[in-house]
Amino acid sequence: MNSKISVIVPFYNINKLALRRCIDSILRQSYRDFELIIVNDGSSKNYEDIEKEYLEKDNRIIFIRNEHAGVSAARNKGIEVSKGEYIAFVDSDDYVEENYLSTLYNAIQDSDIAIGAVLVQNYWTYHRWEDRRLFFSQPSRYNGLQYINFCWNKLYKSRIIKDNNIKFDESVKLGEDALFLNEYYKYCESFRSVKSYLYFYEYNYNSAVNKYDLNFWNWEQEVIQVQWDLFHQYPLSDFEEQAMLSWLYRKFKYVLYYYIDRESDKNQRSMILKNVVSHPLFEKLKECKLTKENVHFNSNDCKILKIWSNLGINGIYLTRLIAKYK
């Protein structure tokens, strides 16, 4: 008999105390009908003691050892062996509330995906049901990390994932969650979000997102494009379009400052910045309405965009310099 929910936990060289905390939080779930698939992504550390202990403790646990190939490959392996009608992902350095599975399970009964709020950094969610058109016509409400970037505060239908061969892109080091969600959302007709803080996210200073990578723009531009397209499937009101432009501004600003701060080779940095500002979506920033009535842009945003418009890349350097020494 299939388990109702398959919980997939990938890990690589994680601190054993953190791994225990993660596993224990899942085993404490009030919802009992699940399988816990723990995928060791080729860790160089030895976890045999933990495997032995937990396999003896609970027969719902499955340990898998993979060759080291990254978190996407580990998650894909978990999906491949999963037997549940629903799938959830939990990162090994995070943990969940006791009602994590039960709340999401109840929420997904009238929808194609269930989404919960995230702590510690306070990614809150609305308590709402939306059909496809309403969801993607309200970027001011739903174009947030907790909705379109994180894969682990959600419950998915296994049928949608497996019937459509949806996988995490193993060639991408950053943004793989967002790309996975984008593919899944193509097959969703309804969405349910709940206010409850169900998932506890631990900020990892050693994660890929916090390490400099020359290829960051190559990955990020794909995420920006698919998420821009996600919220342009249907006509947007002027209010919502300005919300998207505000989001776009923040995405480009992060990329530009990322390379200004971290790339030491001047020629390389200059080449990347030119590539970023030549992207067609960067041109969209000219459509921002920089008026007091536009609630999506504050006065500082307006000043920065005007400097960029007047001075180009030199203006981008200038605004970064001002921000650093303010």
C-alpha positions in Angstrom: 0.0 0.0 0.0 1.4 3.4 -1.0 2.3 5.9 1.7 0.1 9.0 1.5 3.0 11.4 1.5 6.6 11.0 0.5 8.9 13.4 2.4 12.3 13.8 0.6 15.3 15.1 2.6 18.6 15.4 0.7 21.8 16.1 2.6 25.6 16.5 2.0 28.1 16.7 4.9 25.5 18.2 7.1 26.2 18.6 10.9 24.8 15.5 12.6 22.9 17.5 15.2 21.2 19.5 12.5 20.3 16.3 10.6 18.9 14.7 13.7 16.8 17.8 14.4 15.4 17.7 10.9 14.6 14.0 11.0 13.1 14.1 14.5 10.8 17.0 13.5 9.4 14.9 10.7 9.0 11.8 12.8 7.0 13.9 15.3 4.3 14.7 12.7 0.7 14.4 13.8 0.0 13.1 10.3 1.4 9.5 10.5 0.9 8.1 7.0 4.2 9.0 5.3 7.5 7.7 4.1 10.7 9.6 4.8 13.3 9.3 2.0 16.7 10.6 3.2 19.2 10.9 0.3 22.9 11.1 1.1 24.4 13.1 -1.7 27.8 11.3 -1.6 28.9 12.9 1.7 32.6 12.4 2.7 31.5 12.2 6.3 30.3 8.9 7.8 26.6 8.7 8.8 26.3 5.0 9.3 25.5 5.4 13.0 22.6 7.7 12.2 21.3 5.4 9.5 21.5 2.4 11.8 19.8 4.2 14.7 16.9 5.6 12.7 16.3 2.5 10.6 15.9 0.6 13.8 13.6 3.3 15.3 11.1 3.8 12.5 10.2 1.6 9.5 8.9 4.5 7.5 12.5 5.7 6.9 14.4 4.9 3.7 18.1 5.9 3.4 19.6 6.2 -0.1 23.3 6.8 -0.9 24.0 8.7 -4.1 27.2 9.6 -5.9 27.8 13.3 -5.1 26.0 15.2 -7.8 24.3 18.0 -6.0 21.0 18.7 -4.3 18.9 18.5 -7.5 20.2 15.0 -8.3 19.4 14.0 -4.7 15.9 15.3 -4.9 15.3 13.7 -8.3 16.4 10.4 -6.8 14.0 10.8 -4.0 11.2 11.5 -6.5 12.2 8.4 -8.5 11.8 6.0 -5.6 8.8 7.8 -3.9 5.6 5.9 -3.5 3.3 8.5 -2.0 0.3 10.2 -3.6 1.9 13.5 -2.4 5.5 14.8 -2.2 7.1 17.2 0.2 10.7 18.4 0.4 12.6 19.3 3.5 16.2 20.6 3.6 18.4 18.8 6.1 19.5 21.9 8.0 15.8 23.0 8.4 13.0 21.6 10.5 9.2 21.6 10.5 6.2 22.0 12.8 4.4 19.0 14.1 1.4 19.9 11.9 3.4 20.6 8.8 2.1 17.5 6.9 -1.4 17.5 8.3 -2.0 21.2 7.5 -0.6 20.9 3.9 -2.5 17.7 3.3 -5.8 19.2 4.3 -5.0 22.3 2.2 -4.3 20.4 -1.0 -7.6 18.5 -1.1 -9.2 21.3 -3.1 -6.2 22.4 -5.1 -3.1 21.2 -7.0 -0.6 22.6 -4.6 -0.5 23.7 -0.9 1.8 26.4 0.3 2.7 27.3 3.9 4.5 30.2 5.6 8.2 30.1 6.5 10.2 31.1 9.5 12.9 32.2 10.6 13.0 35.0 8.1 9.3 35.6 8.2 8.1 34.6 4.7 4.4 34.9 5.5 1.5 33.8 3.3 -2.1 34.6 2.7 -4.9 32.2 3.7 -6.5 31.9 0.3 -7.7 29.7 -2.5 -7.1 31.0 -6.0 -7.7 29.6 -9.5 -4.9 29.8 -12.0 -5.9 33.1 -13.6 -6.3 34.9 -10.3 -3.1 33.6 -8.9 -0.9 34.7 -11.8 -2.8 38.0 -12.3 -1.7 39.2 -8.8 2.1 39.4 -8.7 1.8 42.0 -5.9 0.4 39.2 -3.8 2.0 36.1 -5.0 5.4 37.0 -6.6 7.4 36.3 -3.5 10.1 33.8 -2.6 7.7 31.7 -0.5 5.4 31.3 -3.5 7.7 30.9 -6.5 11.2 30.2 -5.3 11.2 27.8 -2.3 10.4 24.2 -3.1 10.2 23.0 0.6 7.2 24.8 2.1 4.8 23.1 -0.2 3.0 19.8 -0.8 2.8 18.5 -4.4 0.7 15.9 -6.2 3.0 13.1 -7.2 0.8 12.4 -10.2 1.5 15.9 -11.6 5.3 15.5 -11.1 5.6 12.0 -12.5 3.1 12.2 -15.3 4.8 15.3 -16.7 8.3 14.1 -16.0 9.1 17.2 -13.9 12.6 17.2 -12.4 15.1 19.5 -10.8 17.6 20.7 -13.4 20.9 19.1 -12.3 23.0 21.4 -14.5 21.9 24.5 -12.5 23.6 25.4 -9.2 21.3 28.3 -8.2 17.6 28.8 -8.9 16.8 25.1 -9.4 13.8 25.4 -7.0 12.3 28.2 -9.0 12.7 26.4 -12.3 11.2 23.2 -10.8 8.2 25.2 -9.5 7.8 26.9 -12.8 7.4 23.6 -14.5 5.0 22.3 -11.9 2.9 25.4 -12.0 2.2 24.8 -15.7 0.0 22.0 -14.7 -1.8 23.6 -11.8 -5.4 24.9 -12.1 -5.8 25.9 -8.4 -3.6 27.0 -5.5 -4.2 26.9 -1.8 -2.0 28.9 0.7 -2.3 28.8 4.5 -1.1 31.4 7.0 0.4 28.9 9.4 4.2 29.0 9.9 5.0 25.4 9.2 8.6 25.4 8.0 11.6 26.7 9.9 14.4 27.8 7.5 17.9 28.0 8.8 20.1 30.5 7.0 23.2 28.7 5.7 26.2 31.0 5.2 28.0 28.2 3.4 25.3 27.5 0.9 25.8 28.0 -2.9 23.8 31.3 -2.8 26.3 32.8 -0.4 29.4 31.9 -2.5 30.6 33.9 -5.4 30.1 32.1 -8.8 31.1 33.7 -12.1 28.1 31.9 -13.7 25.5 33.4 -11.4 24.1 35.7 -14.1 23.8 32.7 -16.5 21.5 30.9 -14.0 19.7 34.0 -12.7 18.7 35.4 -16.1 16.8 32.1 -16.8 15.0 32.4 -13.4 14.1 36.0 -14.1 12.8 35.3 -17.5 10.6 32.3 -16.5 9.2 34.1 -13.5 8.5 37.2 -15.6 6.6 35.0 -18.1 4.8 33.2 -15.3 3.1 36.4 -14.3 2.4 37.6 -17.8 0.3 34.7 -18.9 -2.8 36.9 -18.5 -3.2 40.7 -18.9 -2.1 42.6 -15.8 -3.7 45.8 -14.4 -1.4 48.9 -14.3 -1.0 48.4 -10.5 0.1 44.8 -11.0 2.4 45.6 -13.9 4.2 48.2 -11.8 4.5 45.5 -9.0 6.3 43.3 -11.6 8.5 46.2 -12.7 9.4 46.8 -9.0 10.3 43.1 -8.7 12.3 43.2 -11.9 14.3 46.3 -10.6 15.2 44.5 -7.4 16.3 41.4 -9.3 18.6 43.3 -11.6 19.9 45.5 -8.8 20.9 42.4 -6.9 22.7 40.9 -9.9 24.5 44.1 -10.8 25.7 44.8 -7.2 26.6 41.1 -6.8 29.3 41.4 -9.5 30.4 44.9 -8.5 31.1 43.7 -5.0 32.6 40.3 -5.8 34.2 40.2 -9.2 37.8 41.4 -8.8 38.8 41.3 -12.5 37.8 44.6 -13.9 37.5 43.5 -17.5 35.5 40.4 -16.6 33.2 42.6 -14.4 32.7 45.2 -17.1 31.8 42.5 -19.7 29.2 40.9 -17.4 27.6 44.2 -16.4 27.3 45.1 -20.1 25.7 41.7 -20.7 23.2 42.3 -17.9 22.1 45.7 -19.0 21.7 44.6 -22.6 19.1 42.0 -21.5 15.7 42.8 -23.1 14.0 42.8 -19.7 16.4 45.4 -18.4 14.9 47.8 -21.0 11.5 47.2 -19.3 12.7 49.3 -16.3 12.1 52.4 -18.5 8.4 51.7 -18.0 8.6 52.2 -14.3 6.3 55.1 -13.2 8.5 57.1 -10.8 5.7 59.1 -9.2 4.6 59.6 -5.6 1.4 57.7 -6.4 3.3 54.6 -7.4 3.4 52.6 -4.1 5.8 50.0 -5.5 8.8 52.3 -5.7 10.1 54.4 -2.7 12.0 57.7 -3.1 15.4 55.9 -3.0 14.4 53.5 -5.8 13.3 56.4 -7.9 16.6 58.2 -7.4 18.6 55.1 -8.3 16.6 54.4 -11.5 17.0 58.0 -12.6 20.8 57.8 -12.1 21.0 54.5 -14.0 18.9 56.1 -16.8 21.1 59.2 -17.0 24.6 57.7 -16.4 24.3 54.0 -17.6 26.8 51.6 -16.1 28.7 54.5 -14.5 25.5 55.3 -12.7 25.2 51.8 -11.5 28.7 52.0 -10.0 27.8 55.3 -8.4 24.6 54.1 -6.7 26.5 51.1 -5.3 29.2 53.3 -4.0 26.7 55.6 -2.4 24.9 52.7 -0.8 28.1 51.3 0.7 29.2 54.5 2.3 25.8 55.9 3.3 
